[in-house]
């Protein structure tokens, strides 16, 4: 009688352990898939950041700023007689 109860308890423990292992494996696979998706997202963002950094450096070149100032804002270099030196 005691052996039968002990065997039943042991069988339930084994089944619970098996269900736990299955659940953990499923959770592990799900999290691994999510990790891969996040890594792909990160890589895409790294590529986009590189493109944006290149674009920023292109827009901020000295020659481009000077050309925009001349063409769009109609700025010119002042004559020497128009320059006033202010000393503190």
Secondary structure, DSSP 8 states (H G I E B T S, - for coil): -HHHHHHHHHHHHHHHHHHHHHHHHHHHHHHHHHHHHHHHHHHHHHHHHHHHHHHHHHHT-HHHHHHHHHHTS------GGG------
